[in-house]
Amino acid sequence: MTVSLPSRVTAAQVLQTVARAQPLDAEWLKVNDINRVFGLSRPRIFKAIALGQLDSVHLRETGKTKGIRLVSVASIRAYIESFREPVK
């Protein structure tokens, strides 16, 4: 979901926008949505899939070469958490 805000934004307007935002409850996302929601680039996503770091499925009809690549949101969150450095 893209939210457009006026050029001059007050703190109250930001808080209202955040309050209206819905939590991400999808279990699977398309690659382009991962980029939009989590900020991961397409090359990084596909590399992580190839290395088995992200759980994904490729939905396509029998005999077709094109389909839809879906990635588990839980695996995306775990992947991002794996980069967290311990707090000193």
Backbone atoms as SQL, in Angstrom:
CREATE TABLE atoms (id INTEGER PRIMARY KEY, chain TEXT, resi INTEGER, resn TEXT, atom TEXT, x REAL, y REAL, z REAL);
INSERT INTO atoms VALUES
  (1, 'A', 1, 'MET', 'N', 0.847, -1.164, 0.000),
  (2, 'A', 1, 'MET', 'CA', 0.000, 0.000, 0.000),
  (3, 'A', 1, 'MET', 'C', 0.893, 1.228, 0.000),
  (4, 'A', 2, 'THR', 'N', 0.666, 2.126, -0.929),
  (5, 'A', 2, 'THR', 'CA', 1.421, 3.361, -1.002),
  (6, 'A', 2, 'THR', 'C', 0.585, 4.479, -0.400),
  (7, 'A', 3, 'VAL', 'N', 1.192, 5.237, 0.471),
  (8, 'A', 3, 'VAL', 'CA', 0.500, 6.344, 1.120),
  (9, 'A', 3, 'VAL', 'C', 1.139, 7.625, 0.647),
  (10, 'A', 4, 'SER', 'N', 0.325, 8.538, 0.115),
  (11, 'A', 4, 'SER', 'CA', 0.870, 9.826, -0.305),
  (12, 'A', 4, 'SER', 'C', 0.536, 10.863, 0.753),
  (13, 'A', 5, 'LEU', 'N', 1.531, 11.637, 1.090),
  (14, 'A', 5, 'LEU', 'CA', 1.378, 12.674, 2.099),
  (15, 'A', 5, 'LEU', 'C', 1.662, 14.026, 1.466),
  (16, 'A', 6, 'PRO', 'N', 1.054, 15.092, 1.996),
  (17, 'A', 6, 'PRO', 'CA', 1.352, 16.427, 1.481),
  (18, 'A', 6, 'PRO', 'C', 2.818, 16.781, 1.693),
  (19, 'A', 7, 'SER', 'N', 3.298, 17.805, 0.987),
  (20, 'A', 7, 'SER', 'CA', 4.715, 18.160, 1.070),
  (21, 'A', 7, 'SER', 'C', 5.118, 18.612, 2.471),
  (22, 'A', 8, 'ARG', 'N', 4.215, 19.243, 3.206),
  (23, 'A', 8, 'ARG', 'CA', 4.499, 19.653, 4.585),
  (24, 'A', 8, 'ARG', 'C', 3.637, 18.784, 5.492),
  (25, 'A', 9, 'VAL', 'N', 4.274, 17.945, 6.240),
  (26, 'A', 9, 'VAL', 'CA', 3.567, 16.973, 7.058),
  (27, 'A', 9, 'VAL', 'C', 3.800, 17.274, 8.532),
  (28, 'A', 10, 'THR', 'N', 2.726, 17.244, 9.301),
  (29, 'A', 10, 'THR', 'CA', 2.859, 17.440, 10.742),
  (30, 'A', 10, 'THR', 'C', 3.008, 16.078, 11.407),
  (31, 'A', 11, 'ALA', 'N', 3.499, 16.083, 12.618),
  (32, 'A', 11, 'ALA', 'CA', 3.645, 14.833, 13.373),
  (33, 'A', 11, 'ALA', 'C', 2.289, 14.172, 13.569),
  (34, 'A', 12, 'ALA', 'N', 1.252, 14.960, 13.805),
  (35, 'A', 12, 'ALA', 'CA', -0.091, 14.408, 13.999),
  (36, 'A', 12, 'ALA', 'C', -0.569, 13.689, 12.744),
  (37, 'A', 13, 'GLN', 'N', -0.271, 14.241, 11.557),
  (38, 'A', 13, 'GLN', 'CA', -0.664, 13.599, 10.300),
  (39, 'A', 13, 'GLN', 'C', 0.067, 12.276, 10.116),
  (40, 'A', 14, 'VAL', 'N', 1.345, 12.237, 10.469),
  (41, 'A', 14, 'VAL', 'CA', 2.113, 10.997, 10.366),
  (42, 'A', 14, 'VAL', 'C', 1.526, 9.950, 11.293),
  (43, 'A', 15, 'LEU', 'N', 1.226, 10.331, 12.524),
  (44, 'A', 15, 'LEU', 'CA', 0.652, 9.392, 13.487),
  (45, 'A', 15, 'LEU', 'C', -0.698, 8.871, 13.019),
  (46, 'A', 16, 'GLN', 'N', -1.517, 9.719, 12.396),
  (47, 'A', 16, 'GLN', 'CA', -2.806, 9.280, 11.864),
  (48, 'A', 16, 'GLN', 'C', -2.607, 8.270, 10.741),
  (49, 'A', 17, 'THR', 'N', -1.641, 8.513, 9.864),
  (50, 'A', 17, 'THR', 'CA', -1.361, 7.605, 8.758),
  (51, 'A', 17, 'THR', 'C', -0.876, 6.260, 9.279),
  (52, 'A', 18, 'VAL', 'N', 0.020, 6.276, 10.251),
  (53, 'A', 18, 'VAL', 'CA', 0.532, 5.038, 10.841),
  (54, 'A', 18, 'VAL', 'C', -0.592, 4.269, 11.524),
  (55, 'A', 19, 'ALA', 'N', -1.482, 4.973, 12.203),
  (56, 'A', 19, 'ALA', 'CA', -2.591, 4.326, 12.903),
  (57, 'A', 19, 'ALA', 'C', -3.533, 3.624, 11.934),
  (58, 'A', 20, 'ARG', 'N', -3.668, 4.156, 10.714),
  (59, 'A', 20, 'ARG', 'CA', -4.552, 3.548, 9.711),
  (60, 'A', 20, 'ARG', 'C', -3.902, 2.375, 8.986),
  (61, 'A', 21, 'ALA', 'N', -2.586, 2.246, 9.071),
  (62, 'A', 21, 'ALA', 'CA', -1.870, 1.187, 8.344),
  (63, 'A', 21, 'ALA', 'C', -2.272, -0.180, 8.875),
  (64, 'A', 22, 'GLN', 'N', -2.383, -1.117, 7.966),
  (65, 'A', 22, 'GLN', 'CA', -2.749, -2.482, 8.317),
  (66, 'A', 22, 'GLN', 'C', -1.487, -3.327, 8.441),
  (67, 'A', 23, 'PRO', 'N', -1.441, -4.258, 9.403),
  (68, 'A', 23, 'PRO', 'CA', -0.283, -5.142, 9.493),
  (69, 'A', 23, 'PRO', 'C', -0.229, -6.082, 8.296),
  (70, 'A', 24, 'LEU', 'N', 0.956, -6.501, 7.970),
  (71, 'A', 24, 'LEU', 'CA', 1.129, -7.431, 6.859),
  (72, 'A', 24, 'LEU', 'C', 0.727, -8.818, 7.331),
  (73, 'A', 25, 'ASP', 'N', -0.389, -9.322, 6.806),
  (74, 'A', 25, 'ASP', 'CA', -0.855, -10.629, 7.236),
  (75, 'A', 25, 'ASP', 'C', -0.789, -11.671, 6.117),
  (76, 'A', 26, 'ALA', 'N', -0.189, -11.319, 5.011),
  (77, 'A', 26, 'ALA', 'CA', -0.041, -12.279, 3.923),
  (78, 'A', 26, 'ALA', 'C', 1.007, -13.328, 4.297),
  (79, 'A', 27, 'GLU', 'N', 0.785, -14.548, 3.868),
  (80, 'A', 27, 'GLU', 'CA', 1.766, -15.604, 4.124),
  (81, 'A', 27, 'GLU', 'C', 2.799, -15.695, 3.012),
  (82, 'A', 28, 'TRP', 'N', 2.416, -15.299, 1.801),
  (83, 'A', 28, 'TRP', 'CA', 3.289, -15.374, 0.631),
  (84, 'A', 28, 'TRP', 'C', 3.217, -14.051, -0.115),
  (85, 'A', 29, 'LEU', 'N', 4.355, -13.633, -0.694),
  (86, 'A', 29, 'LEU', 'CA', 4.411, -12.409, -1.485),
  (87, 'A', 29, 'LEU', 'C', 5.099, -12.665, -2.816),
  (88, 'A', 30, 'LYS', 'N', 4.690, -11.904, -3.835),
  (89, 'A', 30, 'LYS', 'CA', 5.397, -11.902, -5.112),
  (90, 'A', 30, 'LYS', 'C', 6.717, -11.150, -4.922),
  (91, 'A', 31, 'VAL', 'N', 7.678, -11.423, -5.781),
  (92, 'A', 31, 'VAL', 'CA', 9.005, -10.819, -5.673),
  (93, 'A', 31, 'VAL', 'C', 8.928, -9.287, -5.692),
  (94, 'A', 32, 'ASN', 'N', 8.138, -8.721, -6.596),
  (95, 'A', 32, 'ASN', 'CA', 8.044, -7.258, -6.655),
  (96, 'A', 32, 'ASN', 'C', 7.440, -6.683, -5.382),
  (97, 'A', 33, 'ASP', 'N', 6.535, -7.412, -4.744),
  (98, 'A', 33, 'ASP', 'CA', 5.955, -6.940, -3.492),
  (99, 'A', 33, 'ASP', 'C', 6.970, -6.997, -2.360),
  (100, 'A', 34, 'ILE', 'N', 7.862, -7.988, -2.399),
  (101, 'A', 34, 'ILE', 'CA', 8.930, -8.077, -1.396),
  (102, 'A', 34, 'ILE', 'C', 9.808, -6.837, -1.489),
  (103, 'A', 35, 'ASN', 'N', 10.123, -6.464, -2.710),
  (104, 'A', 35, 'ASN', 'CA', 10.937, -5.267, -2.919),
  (105, 'A', 35, 'ASN', 'C', 10.245, -4.048, -2.349),
  (106, 'A', 36, 'ARG', 'N', 8.960, -3.914, -2.592),
  (107, 'A', 36, 'ARG', 'CA', 8.203, -2.747, -2.140),
  (108, 'A', 36, 'ARG', 'C', 8.018, -2.736, -0.624),
  (109, 'A', 37, 'VAL', 'N', 7.714, -3.896, -0.028),
  (110, 'A', 37, 'VAL', 'CA', 7.403, -3.968, 1.398),
  (111, 'A', 37, 'VAL', 'C', 8.662, -4.015, 2.262),
  (112, 'A', 38, 'PHE', 'N', 9.641, -4.846, 1.855),
  (113, 'A', 38, 'PHE', 'CA', 10.823, -5.053, 2.692),
  (114, 'A', 38, 'PHE', 'C', 12.076, -4.346, 2.174),
  (115, 'A', 39, 'GLY', 'N', 12.042, -3.846, 0.951),
  (116, 'A', 39, 'GLY', 'CA', 13.180, -3.115, 0.413),
  (117, 'A', 39, 'GLY', 'C', 14.321, -3.978, -0.097),
  (118, 'A', 40, 'LEU', 'N', 14.083, -5.271, -0.265),
  (119, 'A', 40, 'LEU', 'CA', 15.129, -6.154, -0.798),
  (120, 'A', 40, 'LEU', 'C', 15.109, -6.100, -2.320),
  (121, 'A', 41, 'SER', 'N', 16.288, -6.050, -2.932),
  (122, 'A', 41, 'SER', 'CA', 16.362, -5.983, -4.389),
  (123, 'A', 41, 'SER', 'C', 16.056, -7.347, -5.006),
  (124, 'A', 42, 'ARG', 'N', 15.628, -7.333, -6.261),
  (125, 'A', 42, 'ARG', 'CA', 15.325, -8.582, -6.965),
  (126, 'A', 42, 'ARG', 'C', 16.537, -9.518, -7.017),
  (127, 'A', 43, 'PRO', 'N', 17.752, -9.007, -7.348),
  (128, 'A', 43, 'PRO', 'CA', 18.905, -9.917, -7.370),
  (129, 'A', 43, 'PRO', 'C', 19.175, -10.562, -6.005),
  (130, 'A', 44, 'ARG', 'N', 19.046, -9.786, -4.934),
  (131, 'A', 44, 'ARG', 'CA', 19.266, -10.337, -3.592),
  (132, 'A', 44, 'ARG', 'C', 18.223, -11.404, -3.278),
  (133, 'A', 45, 'ILE', 'N', 16.970, -11.154, -3.654),
  (134, 'A', 45, 'ILE', 'CA', 15.896, -12.114, -3.406),
  (135, 'A', 45, 'ILE', 'C', 16.175, -13.423, -4.138),
  (136, 'A', 46, 'PHE', 'N', 16.490, -13.345, -5.426),
  (137, 'A', 46, 'PHE', 'CA', 16.716, -14.558, -6.199),
  (138, 'A', 46, 'PHE', 'C', 17.982, -15.290, -5.763),
  (139, 'A', 47, 'LYS', 'N', 19.006, -14.558, -5.328),
  (140, 'A', 47, 'LYS', 'CA', 20.207, -15.199, -4.809),
  (141, 'A', 47, 'LYS', 'C', 19.886, -15.951, -3.518),
  (142, 'A', 48, 'ALA', 'N', 19.111, -15.320, -2.630),
  (143, 'A', 48, 'ALA', 'CA', 18.720, -15.971, -1.375),
  (144, 'A', 48, 'ALA', 'C', 17.862, -17.199, -1.635),
  (145, 'A', 49, 'ILE', 'N', 17.007, -17.144, -2.653),
  (146, 'A', 49, 'ILE', 'CA', 16.209, -18.316, -3.022),
  (147, 'A', 49, 'ILE', 'C', 17.124, -19.432, -3.504),
  (148, 'A', 50, 'ALA', 'N', 18.083, -19.102, -4.378),
  (149, 'A', 50, 'ALA', 'CA', 19.009, -20.104, -4.924),
  (150, 'A', 50, 'ALA', 'C', 19.855, -20.749, -3.838),
  (151, 'A', 51, 'LEU', 'N', 20.191, -19.970, -2.798),
  (152, 'A', 51, 'LEU', 'CA', 21.004, -20.492, -1.697),
  (153, 'A', 51, 'LEU', 'C', 20.161, -21.202, -0.634),
  (154, 'A', 52, 'GLY', 'N', 18.844, -21.234, -0.837),
  (155, 'A', 52, 'GLY', 'CA', 17.958, -21.896, 0.121),
  (156, 'A', 52, 'GLY', 'C', 17.690, -21.076, 1.366),
  (157, 'A', 53, 'GLN', 'N', 17.974, -19.779, 1.310),
  (158, 'A', 53, 'GLN', 'CA', 17.760, -18.905, 2.466),
  (159, 'A', 53, 'GLN', 'C', 16.328, -18.379, 2.539),
  (160, 'A', 54, 'LEU', 'N', 15.619, -18.435, 1.425),
  (161, 'A', 54, 'LEU', 'CA', 14.212, -18.035, 1.372),
  (162, 'A', 54, 'LEU', 'C', 13.394, -19.208, 0.838),
  (163, 'A', 55, 'ASP', 'N', 12.249, -19.430, 1.460),
  (164, 'A', 55, 'ASP', 'CA', 11.334, -20.486, 1.047),
  (165, 'A', 55, 'ASP', 'C', 10.436, -19.936, -0.050),
  (166, 'A', 56, 'SER', 'N', 10.454, -20.575, -1.227),
  (167, 'A', 56, 'SER', 'CA', 9.650, -20.065, -2.333),
  (168, 'A', 56, 'SER', 'C', 9.003, -21.205, -3.118),
  (169, 'A', 57, 'VAL', 'N', 7.970, -20.842, -3.852),
  (170, 'A', 57, 'VAL', 'CA', 7.310, -21.771, -4.772),
  (171, 'A', 57, 'VAL', 'C', 7.127, -21.062, -6.102),
  (172, 'A', 58, 'HIS', 'N', 7.112, -21.866, -7.162),
  (173, 'A', 58, 'HIS', 'CA', 6.884, -21.313, -8.496),
  (174, 'A', 58, 'HIS', 'C', 5.578, -21.908, -9.006),
  (175, 'A', 59, 'LEU', 'N', 4.535, -21.075, -9.037),
  (176, 'A', 59, 'LEU', 'CA', 3.225, -21.535, -9.492),
  (177, 'A', 59, 'LEU', 'C', 3.139, -21.385, -10.999),
  (178, 'A', 60, 'ARG', 'N', 2.960, -22.495, -11.683),
  (179, 'A', 60, 'ARG', 'CA', 2.777, -22.440, -13.132),
  (180, 'A', 60, 'ARG', 'C', 1.990, -23.655, -13.582),
  (181, 'A', 61, 'GLU', 'N', 1.297, -23.482, -14.675),
  (182, 'A', 61, 'GLU', 'CA', 0.508, -24.568, -15.232),
  (183, 'A', 61, 'GLU', 'C', 1.427, -25.556, -15.947),
  (184, 'A', 62, 'THR', 'N', 1.012, -26.802, -15.978),
  (185, 'A', 62, 'THR', 'CA', 1.788, -27.842, -16.638),
  (186, 'A', 62, 'THR', 'C', 2.045, -27.459, -18.093),
  (187, 'A', 63, 'GLY', 'N', 3.283, -27.578, -18.523),
  (188, 'A', 63, 'GLY', 'CA', 3.655, -27.272, -19.891),
  (189, 'A', 63, 'GLY', 'C', 3.976, -25.803, -20.143),
  (190, 'A', 64, 'LYS', 'N', 3.719, -24.951, -19.188),
  (191, 'A', 64, 'LYS', 'CA', 4.000, -23.515, -19.345),
  (192, 'A', 64, 'LYS', 'C', 5.382, -23.199, -18.787),
  (193, 'A', 65, 'THR', 'N', 6.039, -22.204, -19.366),
  (194, 'A', 65, 'THR', 'CA', 7.360, -21.807, -18.865),
  (195, 'A', 65, 'THR', 'C', 7.259, -20.639, -17.881),
  (196, 'A', 66, 'LYS', 'N', 6.215, -19.850, -18.004),
  (197, 'A', 66, 'LYS', 'CA', 6.051, -18.699, -17.117),
  (198, 'A', 66, 'LYS', 'C', 5.074, -19.026, -16.000),
  (199, 'A', 67, 'GLY', 'N', 5.309, -18.412, -14.876),
  (200, 'A', 67, 'GLY', 'CA', 4.435, -18.598, -13.723),
  (201, 'A', 67, 'GLY', 'C', 4.637, -17.460, -12.749),
  (202, 'A', 68, 'ILE', 'N', 4.259, -17.687, -11.518),
  (203, 'A', 68, 'ILE', 'CA', 4.390, -16.679, -10.473),
  (204, 'A', 68, 'ILE', 'C', 5.281, -17.236, -9.369),
  (205, 'A', 69, 'ARG', 'N', 6.315, -16.491, -9.012),
  (206, 'A', 69, 'ARG', 'CA', 7.203, -16.884, -7.914),
  (207, 'A', 69, 'ARG', 'C', 6.664, -16.243, -6.639),
  (208, 'A', 70, 'LEU', 'N', 6.369, -17.072, -5.645),
  (209, 'A', 70, 'LEU', 'CA', 5.906, -16.593, -4.348),
  (210, 'A', 70, 'LEU', 'C', 6.929, -16.958, -3.294),
  (211, 'A', 71, 'VAL', 'N', 7.126, -16.076, -2.326),
  (212, 'A', 71, 'VAL', 'CA', 8.105, -16.295, -1.266),
  (213, 'A', 71, 'VAL', 'C', 7.393, -16.171, 0.080),
  (214, 'A', 72, 'SER', 'N', 7.722, -17.076, 0.989),
  (215, 'A', 72, 'SER', 'CA', 7.124, -17.089, 2.319),
  (216, 'A', 72, 'SER', 'C', 7.550, -15.851, 3.109),
  (217, 'A', 73, 'VAL', 'N', 6.575, -15.145, 3.661),
  (218, 'A', 73, 'VAL', 'CA', 6.864, -13.953, 4.463),
  (219, 'A', 73, 'VAL', 'C', 7.653, -14.337, 5.714),
  (220, 'A', 74, 'ALA', 'N', 7.322, -15.486, 6.308),
  (221, 'A', 74, 'ALA', 'CA', 8.056, -15.933, 7.498),
  (222, 'A', 74, 'ALA', 'C', 9.540, -16.123, 7.174),
  (223, 'A', 75, 'SER', 'N', 9.838, -16.680, 5.989),
  (224, 'A', 75, 'SER', 'CA', 11.239, -16.887, 5.625),
  (225, 'A', 75, 'SER', 'C', 11.934, -15.566, 5.310),
  (226, 'A', 76, 'ILE', 'N', 11.190, -14.588, 4.795),
  (227, 'A', 76, 'ILE', 'CA', 11.769, -13.259, 4.535),
  (228, 'A', 76, 'ILE', 'C', 12.165, -12.607, 5.857),
  (229, 'A', 77, 'ARG', 'N', 11.259, -12.678, 6.832),
  (230, 'A', 77, 'ARG', 'CA', 11.549, -12.084, 8.138),
  (231, 'A', 77, 'ARG', 'C', 12.745, -12.776, 8.802),
  (232, 'A', 78, 'ALA', 'N', 12.797, -14.119, 8.707),
  (233, 'A', 78, 'ALA', 'CA', 13.919, -14.863, 9.285),
  (234, 'A', 78, 'ALA', 'C', 15.219, -14.492, 8.578),
  (235, 'A', 79, 'TYR', 'N', 15.162, -14.338, 7.253),
  (236, 'A', 79, 'TYR', 'CA', 16.340, -13.958, 6.469),
  (237, 'A', 79, 'TYR', 'C', 16.859, -12.594, 6.923),
  (238, 'A', 80, 'ILE', 'N', 15.963, -11.626, 7.067),
  (239, 'A', 80, 'ILE', 'CA', 16.370, -10.291, 7.491),
  (240, 'A', 80, 'ILE', 'C', 16.932, -10.338, 8.914),
  (241, 'A', 81, 'GLU', 'N', 16.286, -11.079, 9.800),
  (242, 'A', 81, 'GLU', 'CA', 16.763, -11.205, 11.181),
  (243, 'A', 81, 'GLU', 'C', 18.150, -11.831, 11.250),
  (244, 'A', 82, 'SER', 'N', 18.495, -12.680, 10.277),
  (245, 'A', 82, 'SER', 'CA', 19.800, -13.338, 10.294),
  (246, 'A', 82, 'SER', 'C', 20.952, -12.341, 10.152),
  (247, 'A', 83, 'PHE', 'N', 20.647, -11.128, 9.712),
  (248, 'A', 83, 'PHE', 'CA', 21.675, -10.098, 9.554),
  (249, 'A', 83, 'PHE', 'C', 21.807, -9.213, 10.787),
  (250, 'A', 84, 'ARG', 'N', 20.943, -9.419, 11.763),
  (251, 'A', 84, 'ARG', 'CA', 20.982, -8.593, 12.970),
  (252, 'A', 84, 'ARG', 'C', 22.270, -8.859, 13.726),
  (253, 'A', 85, 'GLU', 'N', 22.921, -7.785, 14.125),
  (254, 'A', 85, 'GLU', 'CA', 24.139, -7.912, 14.916),
  (255, 'A', 85, 'GLU', 'C', 23.787, -7.849, 16.384),
  (256, 'A', 86, 'PRO', 'N', 24.513, -8.598, 17.216),
  (257, 'A', 86, 'PRO', 'CA', 24.208, -8.562, 18.651),
  (258, 'A', 86, 'PRO', 'C', 24.438, -7.166, 19.233),
  (259, 'A', 87, 'VAL', 'N', 23.589, -6.802, 20.170),
  (260, 'A', 87, 'VAL', 'CA', 23.713, -5.502, 20.831),
  (261, 'A', 87, 'VAL', 'C', 24.861, -5.565, 21.818),
  (262, 'A', 88, 'LYS', 'N', 25.702, -4.551, 21.806),
  (263, 'A', 88, 'LYS', 'CA', 26.859, -4.526, 22.710),
  (264, 'A', 88, 'LYS', 'C', 26.505, -3.851, 24.001);
